Amino acid sequence: MTAKTATKKSDTAAPKTLKDAAAAGAVRLFRQRKNGTLRSLPYLAPGSDERTQAEAVAARRDNGETVGSIAEDLNLSVATVRRMITNLLLAQQIEKGDYADRYTPGEKKVVLSIVGEDAA
């Protein structure tokens, strides 16, 4: 009788792109503040409830409604409505590949931007 040897297969291969890693929840996204601390950023995956809500808010904004009127109608704060739109824009930028150069397969944390890095 021969003993079986178990070969461990890598069933959790690292996603190759930032878009795939963010959608799988394999990476956390951050923005670095001027003082060096990190601000966590959400990724609104396509088809998620958060993405659907943000798309609805963005569509209303595109149709000319003010952030204040949307916030009042949805019983949310103005800051929350702005954040929803900003997070949707971030997700769309990631999906376009705008931050692809900031990700290396296998990374768990990606700093997408540093406040003030473009100012010079």
Number of C-alpha atoms within 10 A of each C-alpha: 3 4 5 6 6 6 6 6 7 7 6 7 9 17 18 13 19 25 23 16 19 22 17 12 14 17 22 16 19 18 17 17 13 11 7 10 11 15 12 14 15 17 22 22 20 14 8 10 11 17 19 15 15 22 16 14 22 22 13 15 16 10 9 9 13 13 20 15 14 18 17 13 9 11 9 13 14 16 11 12 21 17 13 22 21 14 19 25 17 19 22 17 14 19 19 11 13 13 18 16 10 12 19 15 14 14 15 15 14 18 17 18 16 15 12 10 9 7 5 4
